[in-house]
Amino acid sequence: MRVLGKRACQLWGWQNAETLLVAQRENTTFKISPGHNAHFALRVHRPGYHSPSQLEAELEWLQHLGGQGLAVAVPVESSRGLLLERVDGYQVSVLRWLDGQVMGQSGQSLQLKNGPQVFHALGQSMARLHQISDVWCGSIDVDRPRWDLEGLLGEQPLWGPFWKNPQLTDEQMKCLQEAKSRLKSDFIKWSPQLDFGLIHADLVRENILLSGGELQLIDFDDSGVGFRLFELATTLLANVDEPDYPQLKAQLIAGYRTIRSMDVSHLQAFMLVRSLTYVGWIVPRMTEQGGHERCRRFIARAMAMAQEYLATTAEV
């Protein structure tokens, strides 16, 4: 893969650039340093995850967001003027390197000097992302995953049929299927009133960088068209175990509302939906290091939230 990275650099005119492997997860990412204190992120995209047209849509959207002043990693065109190149059968793109530090790591307590202030600013960044996207002409027919009713609760969800996770007991499987049915029925009633449009869809700690007083948003790999409440739910679910979670939640929503209006009446339902997606997401990754332990955690959280939701809605 390192040889591939070197070959890809040549398409951007960087014949002797220093390449450093920094991540090998969903995509393989290199930090490219061609000199003059300039740095870039070269991404070798995972085969089969997104089509070339979907990757191009992501890159064009990032161009628009960056052009409107949002702190994102802006794409860099190759020497041929392309945002996406093909090297040895792999799709490759390059983004400007952002020098911020990740907000936190999964499984570890947040170490923020002023967490509520950071979450208020994050809410504002989310709202700006949505606001900017809504006036982008490309958002009308953008070719990206759809985090809609079918993508979340259909028979073939984007991240897999969570109710078929092989580690589920029969009782757990029945509970999650019942929750899925209840949620789908509720979503059909709510959909006409729900805010819907382009979303990042994965604003967890590792995808939020802190650089001085600025927040930078990275990793739009799962971005698409979906419910805006799903955006908030993703961030909140990742931080629900923090001791000051109620304050973090309140500030995230308050920050968002300084830019755009947002009805959070159904936020808890979306947090349940987000927890269910992880039960599906982990299945093809079960053999990875720590995969089974992560799966047990995802199932435990989803079960607790599903049981609470079913009990609460049954009383209505």
Secondary structure, DSSP 8 states (H G I E B T S, - for coil): -HHHHHHHHHHTT-TT-EEEEEEESSSEEEEEEEETTEEEEEEE--TTTS-HHHHHHHHHHHHHHHHTT--B--B---TTS-S-EEETTEEEEEEE----EES--TTS----TTHHHHHHHHHHHHHHHHHHHHT-GGGSS--S-EESHHHHHSSS-TT--GGG-TT--HHHHHHHHHHHHHHHHHHHHHGGGS-EEEE-S---GGGEEEETTEEEE---TT-EEEEHHHHHHHHHHTTTTSTTHHHHHHHHHHHHHTTS----TTHHHHHHHHHHHHHHHTGGGTTSTTHHHHHHHHHHHHHHHHHHHHHHHHT-
